[in-house]
Amino acid sequence: MSKEQKEESKIRRIEDVFIIISIFSLWPVILGWQGILYQAILYGALIGLLIIFVRRVRRFKQARTEMENDQDV
């Protein structure tokens, strides 16, 4: 594995952990807990999830482009 692949793998693991943490951040809402801290955590999770979504869409587009270029050769 190259250094770049290791770095990409590390970033993906961090994204996966953040997604799991974001799922757990919904529990205060499900349990009906009120508070500004819980709202701040939810908004932080939303922003983080949107960033992850955009990054993953770009990665899929890049992979598709690379695959199409490999098929043309």
Phi and psi in radians as a Rosetta constraint file:
Dihedral C 1 N 2 CA 2 C 2 CIRCULARHARMONIC -1.375 0.35
Dihedral N 2 CA 2 C 2 N 3 CIRCULARHARMONIC 2.906 0.35
Dihedral C 2 N 3 CA 3 C 3 CIRCULARHARMONIC -1.054 0.35
Dihedral N 3 CA 3 C 3 N 4 CIRCULARHARMONIC -0.678 0.35
Dihedral C 3 N 4 CA 4 C 4 CIRCULARHARMONIC -1.140 0.35
Dihedral N 4 CA 4 C 4 N 5 CIRCULARHARMONIC -0.707 0.35
Dihedral C 4 N 5 CA 5 C 5 CIRCULARHARMONIC -1.169 0.35
Dihedral N 5 CA 5 C 5 N 6 CIRCULARHARMONIC -0.672 0.35
Dihedral C 5 N 6 CA 6 C 6 CIRCULARHARMONIC -1.121 0.35
Dihedral N 6 CA 6 C 6 N 7 CIRCULARHARMONIC -0.727 0.35
Dihedral C 6 N 7 CA 7 C 7 CIRCULARHARMONIC -1.117 0.35
Dihedral N 7 CA 7 C 7 N 8 CIRCULARHARMONIC -0.760 0.35
Dihedral C 7 N 8 CA 8 C 8 CIRCULARHARMONIC -1.107 0.35
Dihedral N 8 CA 8 C 8 N 9 CIRCULARHARMONIC -0.699 0.35
Dihedral C 8 N 9 CA 9 C 9 CIRCULARHARMONIC -1.121 0.35
Dihedral N 9 CA 9 C 9 N 10 CIRCULARHARMONIC -0.702 0.35
Dihedral C 9 N 10 CA 10 C 10 CIRCULARHARMONIC -1.112 0.35
Dihedral N 10 CA 10 C 10 N 11 CIRCULARHARMONIC -0.745 0.35
Dihedral C 10 N 11 CA 11 C 11 CIRCULARHARMONIC -1.105 0.35
Dihedral N 11 CA 11 C 11 N 12 CIRCULARHARMONIC -0.732 0.35
Dihedral C 11 N 12 CA 12 C 12 CIRCULARHARMONIC -1.092 0.35
Dihedral N 12 CA 12 C 12 N 13 CIRCULARHARMONIC -0.697 0.35
Dihedral C 12 N 13 CA 13 C 13 CIRCULARHARMONIC -1.128 0.35
Dihedral N 13 CA 13 C 13 N 14 CIRCULARHARMONIC -0.704 0.35
Dihedral C 13 N 14 CA 14 C 14 CIRCULARHARMONIC -1.097 0.35
Dihedral N 14 CA 14 C 14 N 15 CIRCULARHARMONIC -0.737 0.35
Dihedral C 14 N 15 CA 15 C 15 CIRCULARHARMONIC -1.079 0.35
Dihedral N 15 CA 15 C 15 N 16 CIRCULARHARMONIC -0.756 0.35
Dihedral C 15 N 16 CA 16 C 16 CIRCULARHARMONIC -1.087 0.35
Dihedral N 16 CA 16 C 16 N 17 CIRCULARHARMONIC -0.737 0.35
Dihedral C 16 N 17 CA 17 C 17 CIRCULARHARMONIC -1.121 0.35
Dihedral N 17 CA 17 C 17 N 18 CIRCULARHARMONIC -0.724 0.35
Dihedral C 17 N 18 CA 18 C 18 CIRCULARHARMONIC -1.088 0.35
Dihedral N 18 CA 18 C 18 N 19 CIRCULARHARMONIC -0.684 0.35
Dihedral C 18 N 19 CA 19 C 19 CIRCULARHARMONIC -1.086 0.35
Dihedral N 19 CA 19 C 19 N 20 CIRCULARHARMONIC -0.759 0.35
Dihedral C 19 N 20 CA 20 C 20 CIRCULARHARMONIC -1.114 0.35
Dihedral N 20 CA 20 C 20 N 21 CIRCULARHARMONIC -0.758 0.35
Dihedral C 20 N 21 CA 21 C 21 CIRCULARHARMONIC -1.083 0.35
Dihedral N 21 CA 21 C 21 N 22 CIRCULARHARMONIC -0.671 0.35
Dihedral C 21 N 22 CA 22 C 22 CIRCULARHARMONIC -1.113 0.35
Dihedral N 22 CA 22 C 22 N 23 CIRCULARHARMONIC -0.646 0.35
Dihedral C 22 N 23 CA 23 C 23 CIRCULARHARMONIC -1.108 0.35
Dihedral N 23 CA 23 C 23 N 24 CIRCULARHARMONIC -0.751 0.35
Dihedral C 23 N 24 CA 24 C 24 CIRCULARHARMONIC -1.177 0.35
Dihedral N 24 CA 24 C 24 N 25 CIRCULARHARMONIC -0.440 0.35
Dihedral C 24 N 25 CA 25 C 25 CIRCULARHARMONIC -1.213 0.35
Dihedral N 25 CA 25 C 25 N 26 CIRCULARHARMONIC -0.213 0.35
Dihedral C 25 N 26 CA 26 C 26 CIRCULARHARMONIC -1.363 0.35
Dihedral N 26 CA 26 C 26 N 27 CIRCULARHARMONIC -0.349 0.35
Dihedral C 26 N 27 CA 27 C 27 CIRCULARHARMONIC -1.046 0.35
Dihedral N 27 CA 27 C 27 N 28 CIRCULARHARMONIC -0.679 0.35
Dihedral C 27 N 28 CA 28 C 28 CIRCULARHARMONIC -1.009 0.35
Dihedral N 28 CA 28 C 28 N 29 CIRCULARHARMONIC -0.634 0.35
Dihedral C 28 N 29 CA 29 C 29 CIRCULARHARMONIC -1.210 0.35
Dihedral N 29 CA 29 C 29 N 30 CIRCULARHARMONIC -0.766 0.35
Dihedral C 29 N 30 CA 30 C 30 CIRCULARHARMONIC -1.069 0.35
Dihedral N 30 CA 30 C 30 N 31 CIRCULARHARMONIC -0.684 0.35
Dihedral C 30 N 31 CA 31 C 31 CIRCULARHARMONIC -1.409 0.35
Dihedral N 31 CA 31 C 31 N 32 CIRCULARHARMONIC -0.073 0.35
Dihedral C 31 N 32 CA 32 C 32 CIRCULARHARMONIC 1.412 0.35
Dihedral N 32 CA 32 C 32 N 33 CIRCULARHARMONIC 0.303 0.35
Dihedral C 32 N 33 CA 33 C 33 CIRCULARHARMONIC -1.305 0.35
Dihedral N 33 CA 33 C 33 N 34 CIRCULARHARMONIC 2.421 0.35
Dihedral C 33 N 34 CA 34 C 34 CIRCULARHARMONIC -1.890 0.35
Dihedral N 34 CA 34 C 34 N 35 CIRCULARHARMONIC 2.599 0.35
Dihedral C 34 N 35 CA 35 C 35 CIRCULARHARMONIC 2.766 0.35
Dihedral N 35 CA 35 C 35 N 36 CIRCULARHARMONIC 2.589 0.35
Dihedral C 35 N 36 CA 36 C 36 CIRCULARHARMONIC -1.183 0.35
Dihedral N 36 CA 36 C 36 N 37 CIRCULARHARMONIC -0.554 0.35
Dihedral C 36 N 37 CA 37 C 37 CIRCULARHARMONIC -1.111 0.35
Dihedral N 37 CA 37 C 37 N 38 CIRCULARHARMONIC -0.747 0.35
Dihedral C 37 N 38 CA 38 C 38 CIRCULARHARMONIC -1.147 0.35
Dihedral N 38 CA 38 C 38 N 39 CIRCULARHARMONIC -0.664 0.35
Dihedral C 38 N 39 CA 39 C 39 CIRCULARHARMONIC -1.154 0.35
Dihedral N 39 CA 39 C 39 N 40 CIRCULARHARMONIC -0.712 0.35
Dihedral C 39 N 40 CA 40 C 40 CIRCULARHARMONIC -1.107 0.35
Dihedral N 40 CA 40 C 40 N 41 CIRCULARHARMONIC -0.705 0.35
Dihedral C 40 N 41 CA 41 C 41 CIRCULARHARMONIC -1.119 0.35
Dihedral N 41 CA 41 C 41 N 42 CIRCULARHARMONIC -0.738 0.35
Dihedral C 41 N 42 CA 42 C 42 CIRCULARHARMONIC -1.100 0.35
Dihedral N 42 CA 42 C 42 N 43 CIRCULARHARMONIC -0.767 0.35
Dihedral C 42 N 43 CA 43 C 43 CIRCULARHARMONIC -1.160 0.35
Dihedral N 43 CA 43 C 43 N 44 CIRCULARHARMONIC -0.659 0.35
Dihedral C 43 N 44 CA 44 C 44 CIRCULARHARMONIC -1.094 0.35
Dihedral N 44 CA 44 C 44 N 45 CIRCULARHARMONIC -0.739 0.35
Dihedral C 44 N 45 CA 45 C 45 CIRCULARHARMONIC -1.120 0.35
Dihedral N 45 CA 45 C 45 N 46 CIRCULARHARMONIC -0.718 0.35
Dihedral C 45 N 46 CA 46 C 46 CIRCULARHARMONIC -1.070 0.35
Dihedral N 46 CA 46 C 46 N 47 CIRCULARHARMONIC -0.809 0.35
Dihedral C 46 N 47 CA 47 C 47 CIRCULARHARMONIC -1.091 0.35
Dihedral N 47 CA 47 C 47 N 48 CIRCULARHARMONIC -0.787 0.35
Dihedral C 47 N 48 CA 48 C 48 CIRCULARHARMONIC -1.081 0.35
Dihedral N 48 CA 48 C 48 N 49 CIRCULARHARMONIC -0.738 0.35
Dihedral C 48 N 49 CA 49 C 49 CIRCULARHARMONIC -1.153 0.35
Dihedral N 49 CA 49 C 49 N 50 CIRCULARHARMONIC -0.644 0.35
Dihedral C 49 N 50 CA 50 C 50 CIRCULARHARMONIC -1.135 0.35
Dihedral N 50 CA 50 C 50 N 51 CIRCULARHARMONIC -0.704 0.35
Dihedral C 50 N 51 CA 51 C 51 CIRCULARHARMONIC -1.104 0.35
Dihedral N 51 CA 51 C 51 N 52 CIRCULARHARMONIC -0.776 0.35
Dihedral C 51 N 52 CA 52 C 52 CIRCULARHARMONIC -1.096 0.35
Dihedral N 52 CA 52 C 52 N 53 CIRCULARHARMONIC -0.728 0.35
Dihedral C 52 N 53 CA 53 C 53 CIRCULARHARMONIC -1.022 0.35
Dihedral N 53 CA 53 C 53 N 54 CIRCULARHARMONIC -0.842 0.35
Dihedral C 53 N 54 CA 54 C 54 CIRCULARHARMONIC -1.097 0.35
Dihedral N 54 CA 54 C 54 N 55 CIRCULARHARMONIC -0.761 0.35
Dihedral C 54 N 55 CA 55 C 55 CIRCULARHARMONIC -1.088 0.35
Dihedral N 55 CA 55 C 55 N 56 CIRCULARHARMONIC -0.726 0.35
Dihedral C 55 N 56 CA 56 C 56 CIRCULARHARMONIC -1.236 0.35
Dihedral N 56 CA 56 C 56 N 57 CIRCULARHARMONIC -0.652 0.35
Dihedral C 56 N 57 CA 57 C 57 CIRCULARHARMONIC -1.086 0.35
Dihedral N 57 CA 57 C 57 N 58 CIRCULARHARMONIC -0.745 0.35
Dihedral C 57 N 58 CA 58 C 58 CIRCULARHARMONIC -1.093 0.35
Dihedral N 58 CA 58 C 58 N 59 CIRCULARHARMONIC -0.709 0.35
Dihedral C 58 N 59 CA 59 C 59 CIRCULARHARMONIC -1.117 0.35
Dihedral N 59 CA 59 C 59 N 60 CIRCULARHARMONIC -0.730 0.35
Dihedral C 59 N 60 CA 60 C 60 CIRCULARHARMONIC -1.133 0.35
Dihedral N 60 CA 60 C 60 N 61 CIRCULARHARMONIC -0.719 0.35
Dihedral C 60 N 61 CA 61 C 61 CIRCULARHARMONIC -1.101 0.35
Dihedral N 61 CA 61 C 61 N 62 CIRCULARHARMONIC -0.747 0.35
Dihedral C 61 N 62 CA 62 C 62 CIRCULARHARMONIC -1.109 0.35
Dihedral N 62 CA 62 C 62 N 63 CIRCULARHARMONIC -0.750 0.35
Dihedral C 62 N 63 CA 63 C 63 CIRCULARHARMONIC -1.116 0.35
Dihedral N 63 CA 63 C 63 N 64 CIRCULARHARMONIC -0.711 0.35
Dihedral C 63 N 64 CA 64 C 64 CIRCULARHARMONIC -1.126 0.35
Dihedral N 64 CA 64 C 64 N 65 CIRCULARHARMONIC -0.733 0.35
Dihedral C 64 N 65 CA 65 C 65 CIRCULARHARMONIC -1.098 0.35
Dihedral N 65 CA 65 C 65 N 66 CIRCULARHARMONIC -0.754 0.35
Dihedral C 65 N 66 CA 66 C 66 CIRCULARHARMONIC -1.101 0.35
Dihedral N 66 CA 66 C 66 N 67 CIRCULARHARMONIC -0.691 0.35
Dihedral C 66 N 67 CA 67 C 67 CIRCULARHARMONIC -1.159 0.35
Dihedral N 67 CA 67 C 67 N 68 CIRCULARHARMONIC -0.728 0.35
Dihedral C 67 N 68 CA 68 C 68 CIRCULARHARMONIC -1.127 0.35
Dihedral N 68 CA 68 C 68 N 69 CIRCULARHARMONIC -0.673 0.35
Dihedral C 68 N 69 CA 69 C 69 CIRCULARHARMONIC -1.162 0.35
Dihedral N 69 CA 69 C 69 N 70 CIRCULARHARMONIC -0.642 0.35
Dihedral C 69 N 70 CA 70 C 70 CIRCULARHARMONIC -1.178 0.35
Dihedral N 70 CA 70 C 70 N 71 CIRCULARHARMONIC -0.592 0.35
Dihedral C 70 N 71 CA 71 C 71 CIRCULARHARMONIC -1.254 0.35
Dihedral N 71 CA 71 C 71 N 72 CIRCULARHARMONIC -0.543 0.35
Dihedral C 71 N 72 CA 72 C 72 CIRCULARHARMONIC -1.256 0.35
Dihedral N 72 CA 72 C 72 N 73 CIRCULARHARMONIC -0.455 0.35
